[in-house]
Structures are given as C-alpha cells and as structure tokens.
Amino acid sequence: MLDAVWPHVEPHLQRAVDESEGLIDIYDVREAANTGEMLVWVVSATGSGSIVGAYTTRIIAYPQRSALAIDLVGGSQLSRWLRMALQTIEQHARRLGCQQLEGYGRAAWGRVLRDYSWRLAYHAYYKDL
C-alpha cells in the first residue's frame, strides 16, 4: 500500500525530514518503509478521507528493553488526531512487546507531549565536522 499513499504522505513527512539536520532524506524514509525497518502511518480526515498527516515508527532493541520510536511526524490539524495517534502507537508498541516509547523532535513537542504523560529524557545537540 505504500506506493498508493506515498504521493500523499511524502509532503507531510518531508517537513519533518527537513528538521533532521541532514541525517536522513525522504528517499531514506521510503527505503526504510519498503524494507520494513520503518512503518509509515497515515492519518486521514473523518468524512472526507483526505490524508492530513503521517508519522513513522521503528523498533529499537536496547540490551535491557525494547522501544518503539516515533521518528517523523508531519501534517495539519494535529490537535484533531494526535490523541488518537498516540493511543494507536501505544497499543501497537504493547502488541510488539515494547517496554517504552521514544519520540524525537523540536522543543515544542515537549510542551505538547507533556499533556499525554511523556517526559523529556535528554536533549540532543549537534556539531558538524
């Protein structure tokens, strides 16, 4: 189904990729989805069915536990679908046996996710060499 939805989700994911400091490009995302390394989730508007957002997840296997990482999130009308998306992600992570969720993004996500019982684990800083 990726081929069918990709033209509609790519613009949403591209905005998130643009914030990645050049670590990933949209072609990497598509390849990771094709190989199963990442899942691409589609958010559609109730009624019209138009695609209003997309996000990606992947499993991280740490030595002591596993996590479901939310790497990229993009779209519009976030306040309408974020709660449902987070519930869906959590259910999926539990089905997979993951013990935690991880998310990455701009500082503004900290304010948004605090309402859903997320906590800040660390900041990431970069320096190009």
N, CA, C and O atoms as a GROMACS GRO file, in nm:
protein
  516
    1MET      N    1   0.080  -0.120   0.000
    1MET     CA    2   0.000   0.000   0.000
    1MET      C    3   0.085   0.126   0.000
    1MET      O    4   0.034   0.236  -0.026
    2LEU      N    5   0.212   0.112   0.029
    2LEU     CA    6   0.298   0.230   0.037
    2LEU      C    7   0.296   0.308  -0.094
    2LEU      O    8   0.288   0.431  -0.094
    3ASP      N    9   0.304   0.237  -0.207
    3ASP     CA   10   0.305   0.306  -0.336
    3ASP      C   11   0.179   0.390  -0.356
    3ASP      O   12   0.184   0.498  -0.415
    4ALA      N   13   0.066   0.339  -0.308
    4ALA     CA   14  -0.060   0.410  -0.328
    4ALA      C   15  -0.070   0.537  -0.244
    4ALA      O   16  -0.126   0.637  -0.290
    5VAL      N   17  -0.016   0.534  -0.125
    5VAL     CA   18  -0.030   0.652  -0.036
    5VAL      C   19   0.092   0.744  -0.039
    5VAL      O   20   0.083   0.859   0.004
    6TRP      N   21   0.203   0.696  -0.089
    6TRP     CA   22   0.326   0.775  -0.081
    6TRP      C   23   0.313   0.917  -0.136
    6TRP      O   24   0.359   1.011  -0.070
    7PRO      N   25   0.252   0.939  -0.252
    7PRO     CA   26   0.241   1.077  -0.301
    7PRO      C   27   0.165   1.169  -0.204
    7PRO      O   28   0.184   1.290  -0.207
    8HIS      N   29   0.080   1.112  -0.120
    8HIS     CA   30   0.000   1.191  -0.027
    8HIS      C   31   0.070   1.211   0.107
    8HIS      O   32   0.048   1.313   0.174
    9VAL      N   33   0.153   1.116   0.148
    9VAL     CA   34   0.221   1.128   0.277
    9VAL      C   35   0.359   1.193   0.265
    9VAL      O   36   0.408   1.252   0.361
   10GLU      N   37   0.420   1.182   0.150
   10GLU     CA   38   0.554   1.237   0.133
   10GLU      C   39   0.563   1.385   0.172
   10GLU      O   40   0.657   1.421   0.243
   11PRO      N   41   0.471   1.471   0.129
   11PRO     CA   42   0.484   1.612   0.169
   11PRO      C   43   0.477   1.631   0.321
   11PRO      O   44   0.546   1.718   0.374
   12HIS      N   45   0.396   1.553   0.390
   12HIS     CA   46   0.387   1.564   0.536
   12HIS      C   47   0.517   1.520   0.602
   12HIS      O   48   0.566   1.586   0.693
   13LEU      N   49   0.572   1.410   0.556
   13LEU     CA   50   0.696   1.360   0.612
   13LEU      C   51   0.815   1.447   0.574
   13LEU      O   52   0.910   1.460   0.651
   14GLN      N   53   0.811   1.506   0.457
   14GLN     CA   54   0.921   1.591   0.411
   14GLN      C   55   0.946   1.706   0.509
   14GLN      O   56   1.061   1.741   0.536
   15ARG      N   57   0.840   1.763   0.561
   15ARG     CA   58   0.857   1.874   0.656
   15ARG      C   59   0.933   1.827   0.780
   15ARG      O   60   1.016   1.901   0.834
   16ALA      N   61   0.905   1.705   0.826
   16ALA     CA   62   0.977   1.652   0.941
   16ALA      C   63   1.122   1.619   0.904
   16ALA      O   64   1.213   1.644   0.983
   17VAL      N   65   1.142   1.563   0.786
   17VAL     CA   66   1.277   1.530   0.738
   17VAL      C   67   1.362   1.658   0.730
   17VAL      O   68   1.482   1.655   0.759
   18ASP      N   69   1.300   1.767   0.691
   18ASP     CA   70   1.373   1.894   0.679
   18ASP      C   71   1.432   1.940   0.812
   18ASP      O   72   1.525   2.020   0.813
   19GLU      N   73   1.379   1.891   0.922
   19GLU     CA   74   1.428   1.926   1.056
   19GLU      C   75   1.534   1.829   1.107
   19GLU      O   76   1.578   1.840   1.221
   20SER      N   77   1.576   1.732   1.024
   20SER     CA   78   1.664   1.625   1.071
   20SER      C   79   1.813   1.657   1.064
   20SER      O   80   1.896   1.568   1.083
   21GLU      N   81   1.847   1.781   1.037
   21GLU     CA   82   1.988   1.819   1.030
   21GLU      C   83   2.066   1.740   0.926
   21GLU      O   84   2.186   1.718   0.941
   22GLY      N   85   1.997   1.697   0.820
   22GLY     CA   86   2.063   1.626   0.712
   22GLY      C   87   2.097   1.480   0.742
   22GLY      O   88   2.167   1.416   0.664
   23LEU      N   89   2.047   1.427   0.853
   23LEU     CA   90   2.076   1.288   0.888
   23LEU      C   91   1.999   1.189   0.802
   23LEU      O   92   2.042   1.075   0.787
   24ILE      N   93   1.887   1.232   0.746
   24ILE     CA   94   1.800   1.144   0.669
   24ILE      C   95   1.735   1.226   0.560
   24ILE      O   96   1.710   1.345   0.578
   25ASP      N   97   1.707   1.165   0.448
   25ASP     CA   98   1.629   1.234   0.346
   25ASP      C   99   1.504   1.152   0.316
   25ASP      O  100   1.491   1.039   0.364
   26ILE      N  101   1.415   1.206   0.238
   26ILE     CA  102   1.287   1.141   0.213
   26ILE      C  103   1.303   1.007   0.141
   26ILE      O  104   1.220   0.918   0.156
   27TYR      N  105   1.410   0.994   0.063
   27TYR     CA  106   1.436   0.867  -0.006
   27TYR      C  107   1.477   0.759   0.094
   27TYR      O  108   1.444   0.642   0.076
   28ASP      N  109   1.549   0.798   0.199
   28ASP     CA  110   1.584   0.704   0.305
   28ASP      C  111   1.459   0.654   0.376
   28ASP      O  112   1.449   0.536   0.410
   29VAL      N  113   1.365   0.744   0.399
   29VAL     CA  114   1.240   0.707   0.466
   29VAL      C  115   1.164   0.605   0.381
   29VAL      O  116   1.116   0.504   0.432
   30ARG      N  117   1.155   0.634   0.252
   30ARG     CA  118   1.082   0.543   0.163
   30ARG      C  119   1.150   0.405   0.160
   30ARG      O  120   1.083   0.302   0.164
   31GLU      N  121   1.281   0.403   0.153
   31GLU     CA  122   1.354   0.276   0.151
   31GLU      C  123   1.335   0.201   0.282
   31GLU      O  124   1.314   0.079   0.280
   32ALA      N  125   1.342   0.270   0.395
   32ALA     CA  126   1.323   0.204   0.525
   32ALA      C  127   1.182   0.148   0.536
   32ALA      O  128   1.161   0.042   0.596
   33ALA      N  129   1.085   0.218   0.479
   33ALA     CA  130   0.947   0.166   0.480
   33ALA      C  131   0.934   0.045   0.388
   33ALA      O  132   0.865  -0.051   0.422
   34ASN      N  133   1.000   0.049   0.274
   34ASN     CA  134   0.994  -0.065   0.181
   34ASN      C  135   1.056  -0.190   0.240
   34ASN      O  136   1.010  -0.301   0.213
   35THR      N  137   1.161  -0.174   0.320
   35THR     CA  138   1.229  -0.291   0.378
   35THR      C  139   1.167  -0.335   0.511
   35THR      O  140   1.203  -0.440   0.564
   36GLY      N  141   1.074  -0.256   0.563
   36GLY     CA  142   1.011  -0.290   0.690
   36GLY      C  143   1.084  -0.237   0.811
   36GLY      O  144   1.043  -0.262   0.924
   37GLU      N  145   1.192  -0.164   0.790
   37GLU     CA  146   1.266  -0.105   0.902
   37GLU      C  147   1.181   0.001   0.971
   37GLU      O  148   1.189   0.018   1.093
   38MET      N  149   1.100   0.073   0.894
   38MET     CA  150   1.010   0.175   0.946
   38MET      C  151   0.868   0.143   0.901
   38MET      O  152   0.848   0.086   0.794
   39LEU      N  153   0.773   0.180   0.982
   39LEU     CA  154   0.633   0.178   0.939
   39LEU      C  155   0.590   0.322   0.913
   39LEU      O  156   0.625   0.412   0.989
   40VAL      N  157   0.516   0.342   0.807
   40VAL     CA  158   0.458   0.472   0.777
   40VAL      C  159   0.311   0.463   0.813
   40VAL      O  160   0.237   0.380   0.760
   41TRP      N  161   0.269   0.549   0.902
   41TRP     CA  162   0.130   0.556   0.946
   41TRP      C  163   0.062   0.674   0.875
   41TRP      O  164   0.122   0.780   0.860
   42VAL      N  165  -0.060   0.654   0.833
   42VAL     CA  166  -0.134   0.756   0.759
   42VAL      C  167  -0.250   0.804   0.845
   42VAL      O  168  -0.320   0.725   0.908
   43VAL      N  169  -0.269   0.935   0.847
   43VAL     CA  170  -0.380   0.996   0.919
   43VAL      C  171  -0.475   1.057   0.817
   43VAL      O  172  -0.435   1.142   0.738
   44SER      N  173  -0.599   1.012   0.820
   44SER     CA  174  -0.698   1.067   0.726
   44SER      C  175  -0.807   1.140   0.801
   44SER      O  176  -0.840   1.106   0.915
   45ALA      N  177  -0.863   1.240   0.736
   45ALA     CA  178  -0.970   1.320   0.795
   45ALA      C  179  -1.100   1.239   0.798
   45ALA      O  180  -1.134   1.170   0.702
   46THR      N  181  -1.170   1.250   0.908
   46THR     CA  182  -1.300   1.185   0.918
   46THR      C  183  -1.394   1.248   0.816
   46THR      O  184  -1.399   1.371   0.802
   47GLY      N  185  -1.467   1.167   0.748
   47GLY     CA  186  -1.562   1.218   0.649
   47GLY      C  187  -1.505   1.219   0.509
   47GLY      O  188  -1.548   1.142   0.423
   48SER      N  189  -1.408   1.308   0.486
   48SER     CA  190  -1.353   1.323   0.351
   48SER      C  191  -1.254   1.213   0.316
   48SER      O  192  -1.239   1.177   0.199
   49GLY      N  193  -1.186   1.160   0.416
   49GLY     CA  194  -1.084   1.059   0.391
   49GLY      C  195  -0.954   1.116   0.337
   49GLY      O  196  -0.861   1.041   0.306
   50SER      N  197  -0.945   1.248   0.324
   50SER     CA  198  -0.821   1.306   0.273
   50SER      C  199  -0.710   1.288   0.376
   50SER      O  200  -0.734   1.291   0.497
   51ILE      N  201  -0.588   1.269   0.327
   51ILE     CA  202  -0.474   1.246   0.415
   51ILE      C  203  -0.427   1.380   0.471
   51ILE      O  204  -0.389   1.470   0.396
   52VAL      N  205  -0.430   1.392   0.604
   52VAL     CA  206  -0.394   1.516   0.670
   52VAL      C  207  -0.264   1.505   0.748
   52VAL      O  208  -0.214   1.605   0.801
   53GLY      N  209  -0.207   1.384   0.756
   53GLY     CA  210  -0.083   1.368   0.830
   53GLY      C  211  -0.023   1.231   0.811
   53GLY      O  212  -0.084   1.141   0.753
   54ALA      N  213   0.099   1.218   0.861
   54ALA     CA  214   0.170   1.090   0.855
   54ALA      C  215   0.278   1.091   0.962
   54ALA      O  216   0.327   1.196   1.002
   55TYR      N  217   0.313   0.972   1.007
   55TYR     CA  218   0.423   0.958   1.100
   55TYR      C  219   0.489   0.823   1.078
   55TYR      O  220   0.431   0.734   1.017
   56THR      N  221   0.611   0.810   1.128
   56THR     CA  222   0.684   0.685   1.113
   56THR      C  223   0.722   0.631   1.249
   56THR      O  224   0.743   0.706   1.345
   57THR      N  225   0.729   0.499   1.256
   57THR     CA  226   0.777   0.433   1.378
   57THR      C  227   0.876   0.325   1.340
   57THR      O  228   0.877   0.275   1.227
   58ARG      N  229   0.959   0.289   1.437
   58ARG     CA  230   1.053   0.179   1.419
   58ARG      C  231   1.086   0.123   1.556
   58ARG      O  232   1.074   0.192   1.658
   59ILE      N  233   1.127  -0.001   1.559
   59ILE     CA  234   1.163  -0.066   1.684
   59ILE      C  235   1.311  -0.046   1.711
   59ILE      O  236   1.394  -0.058   1.621
   60ILE      N  237   1.343  -0.015   1.836
   60ILE     CA  238   1.482  -0.006   1.881
   60ILE      C  239   1.502  -0.114   1.987
   60ILE      O  240   1.430  -0.117   2.087
   61ALA      N  241   1.598  -0.201   1.965
   61ALA     CA  242   1.628  -0.308   2.061
   61ALA      C  243   1.749  -0.266   2.144
   61ALA      O  244   1.863  -0.268   2.096
   62TYR      N  245   1.723  -0.227   2.268
   62TYR     CA  246   1.831  -0.197   2.362
   62TYR      C  247   1.868  -0.327   2.434
   62TYR      O  248   1.791  -0.423   2.431
   63PRO      N  249   1.984  -0.332   2.498
   63PRO     CA  250   2.022  -0.456   2.567
   63PRO      C  251   1.922  -0.500   2.675
   63PRO      O  252   1.903  -0.620   2.695
   64GLN      N  253   1.858  -0.407   2.743
   64GLN     CA  254   1.770  -0.442   2.854
   64GLN      C  255   1.621  -0.428   2.823
   64GLN      O  256   1.538  -0.475   2.902
   65ARG      N  257   1.585  -0.366   2.712
   65ARG     CA  258   1.444  -0.347   2.678
   65ARG      C  259   1.431  -0.304   2.534
   65ARG      O  260   1.531  -0.275   2.468
   66SER      N  261   1.310  -0.299   2.486
   66SER     CA  262   1.288  -0.251   2.350
   66SER      C  263   1.193  -0.131   2.353
   66SER      O  264   1.111  -0.116   2.444
   67ALA      N  265   1.207  -0.049   2.253
   67ALA     CA  266   1.126   0.072   2.245
   67ALA      C  267   1.069   0.086   2.105
   67ALA      O  268   1.127   0.037   2.008
   68LEU      N  269   0.956   0.152   2.097
   68LEU     CA  270   0.902   0.191   1.968
   68LEU      C  271   0.930   0.339   1.954
   68LEU      O  272   0.884   0.420   2.034
   69ALA      N  273   1.007   0.373   1.852
   69ALA     CA  274   1.047   0.512   1.830
   69ALA      C  275   0.955   0.576   1.727
   69ALA      O  276   0.923   0.517   1.624
   70ILE      N  277   0.914   0.697   1.756
   70ILE     CA  278   0.839   0.780   1.663
   70ILE      C  279   0.941   0.880   1.609
   70ILE      O  280   0.982   0.972   1.680
   71ASP      N  281   0.980   0.860   1.485
   71ASP     CA  282   1.087   0.943   1.430
   71ASP      C  283   1.038   1.069   1.361
   71ASP      O  284   1.091   1.177   1.385
   72LEU      N  285   0.939   1.056   1.277
   72LEU     CA  286   0.894   1.168   1.195
   72LEU      C  287   0.743   1.185   1.211
   72LEU      O  288   0.669   1.087   1.207
   73VAL      N  289   0.699   1.308   1.229
   73VAL     CA  290   0.557   1.340   1.238
   73VAL      C  291   0.535   1.466   1.156
   73VAL      O  292   0.606   1.564   1.171
   74GLY      N  293   0.436   1.461   1.070
   74GLY     CA  294   0.402   1.579   0.992
   74GLY      C  295   0.256   1.579   0.954
   74GLY      O  296   0.195   1.473   0.940
   75GLY      N  297   0.202   1.697   0.937
   75GLY     CA  298   0.064   1.707   0.894
   75GLY      C  299  -0.003   1.833   0.942
   75GLY      O  300   0.060   1.922   1.000
   76SER      N  301  -0.131   1.839   0.919
   76SER     CA  302  -0.212   1.951   0.962
   76SER      C  303  -0.320   1.899   1.056
   76SER      O  304  -0.340   1.778   1.068
   77GLN      N  305  -0.389   1.989   1.121
   77GLN     CA  306  -0.498   1.955   1.212
   77GLN      C  307  -0.452   1.862   1.324
   77GLN      O  308  -0.527   1.776   1.369
   78LEU      N  309  -0.328   1.881   1.369
   78LEU     CA  310  -0.267   1.794   1.470
   78LEU      C  311  -0.355   1.779   1.594
   78LEU      O  312  -0.364   1.670   1.650
   79SER      N  313  -0.418   1.886   1.638
   79SER     CA  314  -0.499   1.879   1.759
   79SER      C  315  -0.617   1.783   1.744
   79SER      O  316  -0.670   1.734   1.843
   80ARG      N  317  -0.657   1.757   1.621
   80ARG     CA  318  -0.770   1.666   1.597
   80ARG      C  319  -0.729   1.518   1.601
   80ARG      O  320  -0.811   1.433   1.632
   81TRP      N  321  -0.603   1.488   1.570
   81TRP     CA  322  -0.567   1.347   1.559
   81TRP      C  323  -0.452   1.301   1.648
   81TRP      O  324  -0.425   1.181   1.655
   82LEU      N  325  -0.386   1.391   1.717
   82LEU     CA  326  -0.270   1.350   1.796
   82LEU      C  327  -0.307   1.250   1.906
   82LEU      O  328  -0.238   1.149   1.923
   83ARG      N  329  -0.413   1.275   1.980
   83ARG     CA  330  -0.451   1.186   2.089
   83ARG      C  331  -0.475   1.044   2.036
   83ARG      O  332  -0.425   0.947   2.094
   84MET      N  333  -0.549   1.032   1.928
   84MET     CA  334  -0.578   0.900   1.871
   84MET      C  335  -0.451   0.834   1.818
   84MET      O  336  -0.432   0.714   1.834
   85ALA      N  337  -0.366   0.913   1.756
   85ALA     CA  338  -0.240   0.858   1.703
   85ALA      C  339  -0.154   0.804   1.816
   85ALA      O  340  -0.098   0.695   1.805
   86LEU      N  341  -0.143   0.879   1.925
   86LEU     CA  342  -0.062   0.833   2.038
   86LEU      C  343  -0.121   0.707   2.101
   86LEU      O  344  -0.047   0.618   2.142
   87GLN      N  345  -0.252   0.700   2.110
   87GLN     CA  346  -0.315   0.579   2.164
   87GLN      C  347  -0.288   0.459   2.073
   87GLN      O  348  -0.259   0.350   2.121
   88THR      N  349  -0.297   0.480   1.943
   88THR     CA  350  -0.272   0.373   1.847
   88THR      C  351  -0.127   0.326   1.854
   88THR      O  352  -0.100   0.206   1.851
   89ILE      N  353  -0.035   0.421   1.862
   89ILE     CA  354   0.107   0.387   1.872
   89ILE      C  355   0.134   0.306   2.000
   89ILE      O  356   0.206   0.207   1.998
   90GLU      N  357   0.075   0.350   2.110
   90GLU     CA  358   0.097   0.280   2.236
   90GLU      C  359   0.043   0.137   2.230
   90GLU      O  360   0.110   0.044   2.276
   91GLN      N  361  -0.075   0.118   2.174
   91GLN     CA  362  -0.130  -0.016   2.159
   91GLN      C  363  -0.041  -0.103   2.072
   91GLN      O  364  -0.018  -0.220   2.102
   92HIS      N  365   0.008  -0.045   1.962
   92HIS     CA  366   0.096  -0.118   1.872
   92HIS      C  367   0.225  -0.159   1.943
   92HIS      O  368   0.270  -0.273   1.930
   93ALA      N  369   0.282  -0.067   2.019
   93ALA     CA  370   0.406  -0.095   2.092
   93ALA      C  371   0.385  -0.208   2.193
   93ALA      O  372   0.470  -0.296   2.207
   94ARG      N  373   0.273  -0.206   2.261
   94ARG     CA  374   0.243  -0.312   2.359
   94ARG      C  375   0.228  -0.447   2.289
   94ARG      O  376   0.278  -0.549   2.339
   95ARG      N  377   0.160  -0.449   2.174
   95ARG     CA  378   0.144  -0.574   2.098
   95ARG      C  379   0.279  -0.631   2.056
   95ARG      O  380   0.297  -0.753   2.050
   96LEU      N  381   0.374  -0.541   2.026
   96LEU     CA  382   0.507  -0.583   1.985
   96LEU      C  383   0.597  -0.622   2.102
   96LEU      O  384   0.707  -0.672   2.082
   97GLY      N  385   0.550  -0.600   2.224
   97GLY     CA  386   0.629  -0.632   2.342
   97GLY      C  387   0.727  -0.522   2.382
   97GLY      O  388   0.817  -0.547   2.462
   98CYS      N  389   0.711  -0.403   2.329
   98CYS     CA  390   0.799  -0.292   2.365
   98CYS      C  391   0.767  -0.244   2.506
   98CYS      O  392   0.652  -0.246   2.549
   99GLN      N  393   0.870  -0.200   2.577
   99GLN     CA  394   0.852  -0.150   2.712
   99GLN      C  395   0.846   0.002   2.720
   99GLN      O  396   0.812   0.057   2.825
  100GLN      N  397   0.878   0.070   2.612
  100GLN     CA  398   0.872   0.216   2.616
  100GLN      C  399   0.852   0.272   2.477
  100GLN      O  400   0.871   0.204   2.376
  101LEU      N  401   0.812   0.398   2.475
  101LEU     CA  402   0.801   0.476   2.352
  101LEU      C  403   0.908   0.583   2.355
  101LEU      O  404   0.945   0.633   2.462
  102GLU      N  405   0.958   0.619   2.238
  102GLU     CA  406   1.053   0.729   2.226
  102GLU      C  407   1.005   0.819   2.114
  102GLU      O  408   0.945   0.774   2.017
  103GLY      N  409   1.031   0.947   2.129
  103GLY     CA  410   0.997   1.041   2.024
  103GLY      C  411   1.106   1.145   2.010
  103GLY      O  412   1.175   1.177   2.107
  104TYR      N  413   1.121   1.195   1.892
  104TYR     CA  414   1.226   1.293   1.864
  104TYR      C  415   1.163   1.413   1.795
  104TYR      O  416   1.070   1.397   1.716
  105GLY      N  417   1.213   1.530   1.823
  105GLY     CA  418   1.159   1.648   1.756
  105GLY      C  419   1.205   1.776   1.821
  105GLY      O  420   1.291   1.778   1.909
  106ARG      N  421   1.145   1.882   1.774
  106ARG     CA  422   1.177   2.016   1.824
  106ARG      C  423   1.131   2.031   1.969
  106ARG      O  424   1.053   1.950   2.020
  107ALA      N  425   1.180   2.134   2.034
  107ALA     CA  426   1.147   2.159   2.174
  107ALA      C  427   0.997   2.175   2.196
  107ALA      O  428   0.947   2.141   2.303
  108ALA      N  429   0.925   2.224   2.098
  108ALA     CA  430   0.781   2.244   2.112
  108ALA      C  431   0.707   2.113   2.140
  108ALA      O  432   0.602   2.113   2.203
  109TRP      N  433   0.762   2.001   2.093
  109TRP     CA  434   0.699   1.873   2.121
  109TRP      C  435   0.693   1.845   2.270
  109TRP      O  436   0.600   1.778   2.317
  110GLY      N  437   0.788   1.894   2.345
  110GLY     CA  438   0.788   1.874   2.490
  110GLY      C  439   0.664   1.932   2.554
  110GLY      O  440   0.605   1.871   2.643
  111ARG      N  441   0.623   2.049   2.509
  111ARG     CA  442   0.503   2.112   2.563
  111ARG      C  443   0.377   2.035   2.523
  111ARG      O  444   0.285   2.020   2.603
  112VAL      N  445   0.374   1.988   2.400
  112VAL     CA  446   0.258   1.914   2.350
  112VAL      C  447   0.247   1.777   2.419
  112VAL      O  448   0.139   1.740   2.464
  113LEU      N  449   0.356   1.705   2.427
  113LEU     CA  450   0.353   1.568   2.479
  113LEU      C  451   0.337   1.560   2.630
  113LEU      O  452   0.295   1.457   2.683
  114ARG      N  453   0.370   1.667   2.699
  114ARG     CA  454   0.354   1.669   2.845
  114ARG      C  455   0.209   1.638   2.884
  114ARG      O  456   0.185   1.574   2.986
  115ASP      N  457   0.114   1.683   2.803
  115ASP     CA  458  -0.028   1.658   2.830
  115ASP      C  459  -0.065   1.510   2.816
  115ASP      O  460  -0.173   1.469   2.859
  116TYR      N  461   0.024   1.431   2.756
  116TYR     CA  462  -0.002   1.288   2.734
  116TYR      C  463   0.092   1.201   2.818
  116TYR      O  464   0.114   1.084   2.785
  117SER      N  465   0.145   1.257   2.925
  117SER     CA  466   0.229   1.186   3.023
  117SER      C  467   0.368   1.150   2.969
  117SER      O  468   0.432   1.059   3.023
  118TRP      N  469   0.414   1.218   2.866
  118TRP     CA  470   0.552   1.197   2.819
  118TRP      C  471   0.643   1.286   2.902
  118TRP      O  472   0.601   1.389   2.954
  119ARG      N  473   0.768   1.245   2.916
  119ARG     CA  474   0.868   1.324   2.987
  119ARG      C  475   0.991   1.341   2.899
  119ARG      O  476   1.020   1.257   2.813
  120LEU      N  477   1.062   1.448   2.921
  120LEU     CA  478   1.186   1.473   2.848
  120LEU      C  479   1.295   1.384   2.903
  120LEU      O  480   1.320   1.383   3.023
  121ALA      N  481   1.360   1.308   2.815
  121ALA     CA  482   1.468   1.219   2.859
  121ALA      C  483   1.604   1.286   2.842
  121ALA      O  484   1.690   1.274   2.930
  122TYR      N  485   1.624   1.354   2.732
  122TYR     CA  486   1.752   1.419   2.706
  122TYR      C  487   1.736   1.514   2.588
  122TYR      O  488   1.640   1.506   2.512
  123HIS      N  489   1.830   1.604   2.576
  123HIS     CA  490   1.839   1.691   2.461
  123HIS      C  491   1.949   1.638   2.370
  123HIS      O  492   2.045   1.577   2.419
  124ALA      N  493   1.938   1.658   2.244
  124ALA     CA  494   2.043   1.619   2.150
  124ALA      C  495   2.098   1.746   2.084
  124ALA      O  496   2.022   1.830   2.036
  125TYR      N  497   2.227   1.759   2.083
  125TYR     CA  498   2.292   1.873   2.020
  125TYR      C  499   2.389   1.821   1.915
  125TYR      O  500   2.443   1.711   1.929
  126TYR      N  501   2.411   1.897   1.811
  126TYR     CA  502   2.494   1.853   1.701
  126TYR      C  503   2.599   1.957   1.668
  126TYR      O  504   2.579   2.077   1.688
  127LYS      N  505   2.711   1.909   1.617
  127LYS     CA  506   2.814   1.995   1.562
  127LYS      C  507   2.866   1.924   1.438
  127LYS      O  508   2.909   1.809   1.444
  128ASP      N  509   2.861   1.993   1.324
  128ASP     CA  510   2.914   1.936   1.202
  128ASP      C  511   3.066   1.939   1.206
  128ASP      O  512   3.126   2.034   1.255
  129LEU      N  513   3.127   1.834   1.154
  129LEU     CA  514   3.273   1.827   1.148
  129LEU      C  515   3.318   1.827   1.003
  129LEU      O  516   3.438   1.822   0.976
   0.00000   0.00000   0.00000
